[in-house]
Amino acid sequence: SRRVLHQALEYAYTPDYAKHYDLDASALARTLAVVHQHKDNSWDLFMGSQQPYLSAYLNWLVLDNLTLPEAKIADLQQLFLGEKPGDDFRSPSRWQPTGNFAENQPSLGQPALQQLSARSTFDANEQAWISWVDFEIANTDPSRPAAEYSTALTLPVGCWVGDYYLDVNGRREPGILAERKAATWVYAQIVNERASRDPGLLTYTGPRTLSLRVYPVVGAAVRRTGIQLLHKEPFRLAIGGRSVQLGTPPTASAAPAPIATPGGAVVYLSAQVKQVLPLVQRQPYYHFLLDVSAGQQGQKARYAQRVQRLLQAQPLAGPPQFSLVNTYTAPVPAGANWQAALQAFDNVGGCYLTGAVRRTLIAAQLHPTATYPRLVVVTDSLAAAVLPADFADLQAAYPESDEFYVLRPDGQLEAHSLR
């Protein structure tokens, strides 16, 4: 039970694409049923349905004393068992605040950024910049009571948060690294209870996007907070209608040379160096991702007809490639009869498009050629497929186009963004 559950979690959330996965779906179903049975949804352990000693043993033996959220159980059931999640599969969490006082404040007269400044130093050993971005925040209406300041930041590629601080009663308090849900809950509890503490919250909302919240901003008082950013190259950061330069832009003669790891497996090229590289014009080819999940058995002939019509109506120069997608991704060997492979393939599990798209893009990035894949999903139920919010973390793998397509029953290509 423990082994199959941890393998399933690895495959769903931290897969090794060089590794072959073949999990026992029946064993996983039994394990998830037991885990779900022993989940305690009550604050009172003894008043709930859970048996304390048995569940403590189960949590230690199977879950390594970790919690498996309802959302992840639903993900695994959809991915490996082909079960469609219900509208209420994300049951309300006991740690989720029911409301946020600061978020419910009217927007008129909200606190705003009054001053933005930066301090940057270059670390010669790391060959990188360390920058502090300092915020001064105040109410636009000094007569208003306590309110919350919130803003969003977008970081460039190759920039990460290193530290955070918030000035509280004249003291500079450093930030504490914590799990996002727990940190958000603590912040909301302080705000909602109007406790005599001043919280600040800096969270990643995406691979390169941040959310900053500070509470309270009272009257005419100025609140000060700051973020440390680690970045390889200088850039200009825009926040709240203001901008600030981080690092000193190099002169043309001082452009940094390429930096390689031992063995040359990874090479870092600065933006200036990239500007002088020769341009390459690659040609697209179709890479079809055919849905062979449970329940799609009767659609195979229609899927094949759609693909044939598209290849005749809108051909591309390169030969098409095909992958059969259910819980796993099975590439059809080049030159093989893809229609025969489609008909012979077992329809089981869910349609794990996340893995199929990532596997295809990563392979194209690691083994570049004069062509690139134009991803075309062939399914009648994109909503039932397992897809993330975006593939923004892989944007370096699709420089020519940030779109993938769904081949509709009428033969038209419906574009969707990878970002």
Buried (B, 14 or more C-beta within 10 A) or exposed (E): BEEBBEBBBBBBEEBEEEEEBEBBBEBBBEBBEBBEEBBBEEEEEEEBEBBEEEBBEBBEEBBEEEEBBBEBBBBBBBBBBBBEBEEEBEBEEEEEBEEBBBBEBEEEBBBBBBEBEBEBEEEEEEEBBBBBBBBBBBBEBEEBEBBBBBBEBEBBBBBEBEBBBBBBEEEEBEBEEBEEEEBBBBBBBBBBEEEEEBBBBBBEEBEBEBBBBBBBBBEEEBBBBBBBBBBBBBBEBEBBEEEBEBBEEEEEEEEBEEEEEEEEEEEBBBBBEEEEEEEEEBEBBBBBBBBBBBBBEEBBEEBBEBBEEBEEEEEBEBEBBBBBBBBBBBBBEEEEEBBEBBEEBEBBBBBBBBBBBBBBBEBBBEEEEEBBBBBBBBBBEBEBBBBEEBBBBBBEBBEEBBBBBBBBEEBEBBEBEBE
